[in-house]
Amino acid sequence: MSATAKIAMLGAAALLLTGCFNDSDNSGNSPDPAVDFTAFVKAQFARTSATAEPASVNNVDLSFNDQNNPQAFDDLLQ
């Protein structure tokens, strides 16, 4: 077998094996489920004060479930 054929076979094997590995974390440290954006914002408004610590939003997955609700924040912004 020629060197070119061996290199081609190794490259094909590496490409095929790439699909066998995934990036999921099975160690029990899976990310938290998505946080409802409307509930999050309303909670921030409720705890707002001059001395309140900012909410940490790093690594928080927010989901906006009120996309079709134009009155979602009406009770806050009147």
N, CA, C and O atoms as a GROMACS GRO file, in nm:
protein
  312
    1MET      N    1   0.085  -0.116   0.000
    1MET     CA    2   0.000   0.000   0.000
    1MET      C    3   0.090   0.123   0.000
    1MET      O    4   0.188   0.128   0.075
    2SER      N    5   0.059   0.220  -0.082
    2SER     CA    6   0.143   0.339  -0.093
    2SER      C    7   0.121   0.433   0.025
    2SER      O    8   0.020   0.424   0.096
    3ALA      N    9   0.215   0.521   0.045
    3ALA     CA   10   0.207   0.617   0.156
    3ALA      C   11   0.086   0.709   0.139
    3ALA      O   12   0.022   0.746   0.237
    4THR      N   13   0.056   0.745   0.016
    4THR     CA   14  -0.059   0.832  -0.010
    4THR      C   15  -0.189   0.762   0.030
    4THR      O   16  -0.277   0.825   0.089
    5ALA      N   17  -0.201   0.636   0.000
    5ALA     CA   18  -0.322   0.562   0.035
    5ALA      C   19  -0.334   0.548   0.187
    5ALA      O   20  -0.444   0.557   0.241
    6LYS      N   21  -0.222   0.526   0.255
    6LYS     CA   22  -0.225   0.516   0.401
    6LYS      C   23  -0.269   0.648   0.464
    6LYS      O   24  -0.350   0.650   0.557
    7ILE      N   25  -0.215   0.757   0.414
    7ILE     CA   26  -0.251   0.888   0.468
    7ILE      C   27  -0.399   0.917   0.443
    7ILE      O   28  -0.468   0.970   0.530
    8ALA      N   29  -0.447   0.882   0.324
    8ALA     CA   30  -0.587   0.903   0.291
    8ALA      C   31  -0.677   0.819   0.381
    8ALA      O   32  -0.782   0.867   0.426
    9MET      N   33  -0.638   0.696   0.408
    9MET     CA   34  -0.718   0.610   0.495
    9MET      C   35  -0.717   0.662   0.639
    9MET      O   36  -0.821   0.661   0.706
   10LEU      N   37  -0.602   0.708   0.687
   10LEU     CA   38  -0.595   0.764   0.822
   10LEU      C   39  -0.680   0.890   0.834
   10LEU      O   40  -0.748   0.910   0.934
   11GLY      N   41  -0.677   0.973   0.731
   11GLY     CA   42  -0.759   1.095   0.732
   11GLY      C   43  -0.907   1.061   0.733
   11GLY      O   44  -0.984   1.124   0.805
   12ALA      N   45  -0.948   0.962   0.653
   12ALA     CA   46  -1.088   0.922   0.649
   12ALA      C   47  -1.130   0.862   0.783
   12ALA      O   48  -1.240   0.888   0.831
   13ALA      N   49  -1.044   0.781   0.843
   13ALA     CA   50  -1.076   0.721   0.973
   13ALA      C   51  -1.090   0.830   1.080
   13ALA      O   52  -1.180   0.824   1.163
   14ALA      N   53  -1.001   0.928   1.077
   14ALA     CA   54  -1.008   1.037   1.174
   14ALA      C   55  -1.137   1.117   1.156
   14ALA      O   56  -1.201   1.155   1.253
   15LEU      N   57  -1.174   1.141   1.032
   15LEU     CA   58  -1.297   1.215   1.005
   15LEU      C   59  -1.419   1.138   1.053
   15LEU      O   60  -1.510   1.197   1.111
   16LEU      N   61  -1.422   1.009   1.030
   16LEU     CA   62  -1.535   0.928   1.074
   16LEU      C   63  -1.543   0.919   1.226
   16LEU      O   64  -1.652   0.920   1.282
   17LEU      N   65  -1.429   0.910   1.293
   17LEU     CA   66  -1.428   0.901   1.438
   17LEU      C   67  -1.466   1.032   1.505
   17LEU      O   68  -1.511   1.033   1.620
   18THR      N   69  -1.450   1.143   1.436
   18THR     CA   70  -1.487   1.272   1.492
   18THR      C   71  -1.634   1.275   1.528
   18THR      O   72  -1.672   1.337   1.627
   19GLY      N   73  -1.718   1.210   1.450
   19GLY     CA   74  -1.861   1.205   1.477
   19GLY      C   75  -1.897   1.120   1.597
   19GLY      O   76  -2.010   1.127   1.645
   20CYS      N   77  -1.804   1.040   1.647
   20CYS     CA   78  -1.831   0.953   1.762
   20CYS      C   79  -1.819   1.025   1.895
   20CYS      O   80  -1.862   0.972   1.998
   21PHE      N   81  -1.763   1.142   1.895
   21PHE     CA   82  -1.741   1.215   2.019
   21PHE      C   83  -1.835   1.335   2.022
   21PHE      O   84  -1.856   1.401   1.921
   22ASN      N   85  -1.890   1.361   2.140
   22ASN     CA   86  -1.971   1.481   2.153
   22ASN      C   87  -1.921   1.563   2.268
   22ASN      O   88  -1.828   1.523   2.339
   23ASP      N   89  -1.980   1.676   2.285
   23ASP     CA   90  -1.930   1.774   2.377
   23ASP      C   91  -2.017   1.780   2.502
   23ASP      O   92  -2.002   1.872   2.584
   24SER      N   93  -2.108   1.684   2.518
   24SER     CA   94  -2.197   1.689   2.634
   24SER      C   95  -2.123   1.651   2.761
   24SER      O   96  -2.029   1.571   2.760
   25ASP      N   97  -2.169   1.709   2.870
   25ASP     CA   98  -2.106   1.688   2.999
   25ASP      C   99  -2.195   1.593   3.079
   25ASP      O  100  -2.303   1.632   3.123
   26ASN      N  101  -2.151   1.471   3.097
   26ASN     CA  102  -2.230   1.372   3.170
   26ASN      C  103  -2.185   1.359   3.315
   26ASN      O  104  -2.214   1.259   3.380
   27SER      N  105  -2.116   1.460   3.366
   27SER     CA  106  -2.063   1.452   3.501
   27SER      C  107  -2.162   1.504   3.605
   27SER      O  108  -2.128   1.516   3.723
   28GLY      N  109  -2.285   1.534   3.563
   28GLY     CA  110  -2.383   1.586   3.657
   28GLY      C  111  -2.378   1.737   3.669
   28GLY      O  112  -2.455   1.795   3.746
   29ASN      N  113  -2.289   1.801   3.596
   29ASN     CA  114  -2.278   1.946   3.600
   29ASN      C  115  -2.346   2.009   3.479
   29ASN      O  116  -2.293   2.104   3.422
   30SER      N  117  -2.459   1.958   3.442
   30SER     CA  118  -2.527   2.011   3.324
   30SER      C  119  -2.578   2.150   3.356
   30SER      O  120  -2.607   2.182   3.471
   31PRO      N  121  -2.590   2.234   3.252
   31PRO     CA  122  -2.635   2.371   3.277
   31PRO      C  123  -2.778   2.374   3.328
   31PRO      O  124  -2.857   2.282   3.303
   32ASP      N  125  -2.809   2.480   3.400
   32ASP     CA  126  -2.944   2.497   3.452
   32ASP      C  127  -3.041   2.514   3.337
   32ASP      O  128  -3.002   2.560   3.230
   33PRO      N  129  -3.167   2.478   3.358
   33PRO     CA  130  -3.264   2.501   3.253
   33PRO      C  131  -3.282   2.650   3.228
   33PRO      O  132  -3.244   2.733   3.312
   34ALA      N  133  -3.338   2.684   3.116
   34ALA     CA  134  -3.357   2.824   3.080
   34ALA      C  135  -3.445   2.895   3.183
   34ALA      O  136  -3.541   2.839   3.234
   35VAL      N  137  -3.410   3.019   3.210
   35VAL     CA  138  -3.483   3.103   3.305
   35VAL      C  139  -3.581   3.189   3.224
   35VAL      O  140  -3.542   3.250   3.124
   36ASP      N  141  -3.706   3.194   3.268
   36ASP     CA  142  -3.806   3.275   3.200
   36ASP      C  143  -3.769   3.422   3.214
   36ASP      O  144  -3.759   3.473   3.326
   37PHE      N  145  -3.750   3.491   3.102
   37PHE     CA  146  -3.704   3.630   3.102
   37PHE      C  147  -3.803   3.722   3.172
   37PHE      O  148  -3.763   3.807   3.250
   38THR      N  149  -3.932   3.704   3.144
   38THR     CA  150  -4.033   3.790   3.206
   38THR      C  151  -4.029   3.778   3.358
   38THR      O  152  -4.031   3.879   3.428
   39ALA      N  153  -4.023   3.656   3.408
   39ALA     CA  154  -4.017   3.634   3.553
   39ALA      C  155  -3.888   3.693   3.610
   39ALA      O  156  -3.888   3.750   3.719
   40PHE      N  157  -3.778   3.678   3.538
   40PHE     CA  158  -3.649   3.732   3.583
   40PHE      C  159  -3.655   3.884   3.596
   40PHE      O  160  -3.613   3.940   3.697
   41VAL      N  161  -3.707   3.950   3.493
   41VAL     CA  162  -3.715   4.097   3.494
   41VAL      C  163  -3.806   4.144   3.606
   41VAL      O  164  -3.773   4.239   3.678
   42LYS      N  165  -3.921   4.079   3.622
   42LYS     CA  166  -4.013   4.119   3.728
   42LYS      C  167  -3.951   4.100   3.867
   42LYS      O  168  -3.974   4.181   3.956
   43ALA      N  169  -3.873   3.995   3.885
   43ALA     CA  170  -3.803   3.974   4.012
   43ALA      C  171  -3.699   4.083   4.036
   43ALA      O  172  -3.680   4.126   4.149
   44GLN      N  173  -3.631   4.127   3.930
   44GLN     CA  174  -3.532   4.233   3.944
   44GLN      C  175  -3.598   4.365   3.981
   44GLN      O  176  -3.546   4.439   4.065
   45PHE      N  177  -3.712   4.396   3.919
   45PHE     CA  178  -3.785   4.517   3.955
   45PHE      C  179  -3.830   4.512   4.101
   45PHE      O  180  -3.826   4.613   4.171
   46ALA      N  181  -3.871   4.394   4.147
   46ALA     CA  182  -3.921   4.381   4.285
   46ALA      C  183  -3.809   4.401   4.387
   46ALA      O  184  -3.836   4.448   4.498
   47ARG      N  185  -3.686   4.366   4.353
   47ARG     CA  186  -3.578   4.377   4.451
   47ARG      C  187  -3.490   4.500   4.429
   47ARG      O  188  -3.384   4.512   4.492
   48THR      N  189  -3.531   4.589   4.341
   48THR     CA  190  -3.452   4.708   4.311
   48THR      C  191  -3.447   4.802   4.430
   48THR      O  192  -3.550   4.835   4.490
   49SER      N  193  -3.327   4.846   4.461
   49SER     CA  194  -3.305   4.949   4.562
   49SER      C  195  -3.170   5.013   4.534
   49SER      O  196  -3.094   4.966   4.449
   50ALA      N  197  -3.141   5.118   4.605
   50ALA     CA  198  -3.014   5.187   4.584
   50ALA      C  199  -2.895   5.102   4.627
   50ALA      O  200  -2.783   5.127   4.582
   51THR      N  201  -2.916   5.003   4.713
   51THR     CA  202  -2.805   4.923   4.764
   51THR      C  203  -2.808   4.778   4.716
   51THR      O  204  -2.726   4.697   4.759
   52ALA      N  205  -2.901   4.744   4.629
   52ALA     CA  206  -2.911   4.605   4.580
   52ALA      C  207  -2.790   4.569   4.494
   52ALA      O  208  -2.742   4.650   4.416
   53GLU      N  209  -2.744   4.447   4.510
   53GLU     CA  210  -2.635   4.397   4.427
   53GLU      C  211  -2.689   4.365   4.288
   53GLU      O  212  -2.802   4.319   4.276
   54PRO      N  213  -2.612   4.389   4.184
   54PRO     CA  214  -2.657   4.354   4.050
   54PRO      C  215  -2.677   4.203   4.037
   54PRO      O  216  -2.606   4.125   4.100
   55ALA      N  217  -2.772   4.163   3.957
   55ALA     CA  218  -2.796   4.021   3.933
   55ALA      C  219  -2.690   3.968   3.839
   55ALA      O  220  -2.657   4.032   3.739
   56SER      N  221  -2.638   3.853   3.871
   56SER     CA  222  -2.540   3.789   3.784
   56SER      C  223  -2.613   3.717   3.671
   56SER      O  224  -2.694   3.628   3.696
   57VAL      N  225  -2.584   3.755   3.548
   57VAL     CA  226  -2.648   3.692   3.434
   57VAL      C  227  -2.550   3.615   3.348
   57VAL      O  228  -2.587   3.561   3.243
   58ASN      N  229  -2.425   3.609   3.392
   58ASN     CA  230  -2.327   3.528   3.319
   58ASN      C  231  -2.368   3.382   3.328
   58ASN      O  232  -2.405   3.334   3.434
   59ASN      N  233  -2.361   3.313   3.218
   59ASN     CA  234  -2.394   3.171   3.208
   59ASN      C  235  -2.539   3.141   3.240
   59ASN      O  236  -2.573   3.027   3.272
   60VAL      N  237  -2.627   3.241   3.231
   60VAL     CA  238  -2.770   3.219   3.251
   60VAL      C  239  -2.835   3.214   3.113
   60VAL      O  240  -2.817   3.304   3.032
   61ASP      N  241  -2.909   3.109   3.089
   61ASP     CA  242  -2.979   3.094   2.962
   61ASP      C  243  -3.121   3.145   2.982
   61ASP      O  244  -3.203   3.081   3.047
   62LEU      N  245  -3.150   3.263   2.924
   62LEU     CA  246  -3.282   3.323   2.938
   62LEU      C  247  -3.369   3.284   2.820
   62LEU      O  248  -3.323   3.282   2.706
   63SER      N  249  -3.494   3.254   2.847
   63SER     CA  250  -3.589   3.227   2.739
   63SER      C  251  -3.703   3.326   2.750
   63SER      O  252  -3.753   3.353   2.859
   64PHE      N  253  -3.744   3.380   2.637
   64PHE     CA  254  -3.852   3.479   2.635
   64PHE      C  255  -3.978   3.410   2.587
   64PHE      O  256  -3.997   3.391   2.467
   65ASN      N  257  -4.063   3.375   2.681
   65ASN     CA  258  -4.183   3.299   2.650
   65ASN      C  259  -4.302   3.387   2.618
   65ASN      O  260  -4.408   3.336   2.582
   66ASP      N  261  -4.287   3.519   2.631
   66ASP     CA  262  -4.398   3.611   2.606
   66ASP      C  263  -4.382   3.685   2.474
   66ASP      O  264  -4.419   3.802   2.464
   67GLN      N  265  -4.329   3.619   2.373
   67GLN     CA  266  -4.305   3.685   2.246
   67GLN      C  267  -4.431   3.740   2.181
   67GLN      O  268  -4.426   3.841   2.111
   68ASN      N  269  -4.542   3.676   2.204
   68ASN     CA  270  -4.668   3.720   2.145
   68ASN      C  271  -4.756   3.794   2.245
   68ASN      O  272  -4.877   3.804   2.225
   69ASN      N  273  -4.696   3.844   2.352
   69ASN     CA  274  -4.772   3.912   2.456
   69ASN      C  275  -4.720   4.055   2.471
   69ASN      O  276  -4.627   4.079   2.548
   70PRO      N  277  -4.777   4.150   2.398
   70PRO     CA  278  -4.727   4.287   2.407
   70PRO      C  279  -4.750   4.352   2.544
   70PRO      O  280  -4.691   4.455   2.574
   71GLN      N  281  -4.835   4.292   2.627
   71GLN     CA  282  -4.861   4.347   2.760
   71GLN      C  283  -4.779   4.278   2.868
   71GLN      O  284  -4.811   4.291   2.987
   72ALA      N  285  -4.675   4.204   2.832
   72ALA     CA  286  -4.598   4.126   2.929
   72ALA      C  287  -4.542   4.210   3.043
   72ALA      O  288  -4.534   4.163   3.156
   73PHE      N  289  -4.503   4.335   3.014
   73PHE     CA  290  -4.442   4.420   3.115
   73PHE      C  291  -4.528   4.540   3.152
   73PHE      O  292  -4.480   4.632   3.218
   74ASP      N  293  -4.653   4.542   3.110
   74ASP     CA  294  -4.739   4.656   3.137
   74ASP      C  295  -4.753   4.684   3.286
   74ASP      O  296  -4.760   4.801   3.327
   75ASP      N  297  -4.756   4.582   3.368
   75ASP     CA  298  -4.772   4.605   3.511
   75ASP      C  299  -4.647   4.668   3.573
   75ASP      O  300  -4.654   4.721   3.684
   76LEU      N  301  -4.534   4.663   3.504
   76LEU     CA  302  -4.410   4.723   3.557
   76LEU      C  303  -4.391   4.868   3.509
   76LEU      O  304  -4.342   4.953   3.583
   77LEU      N  305  -4.430   4.892   3.386
   77LEU     CA  306  -4.395   5.019   3.322
   77LEU      C  307  -4.516   5.108   3.300
   77LEU      O  308  -4.545   5.147   3.187
   78GLN      N  309  -4.586   5.141   3.407
   78GLN     CA  310  -4.702   5.230   3.397
   78GLN      C  311  -4.676   5.358   3.470
   78GLN      O  312  -4.762   5.446   3.473
   0.00000   0.00000   0.00000
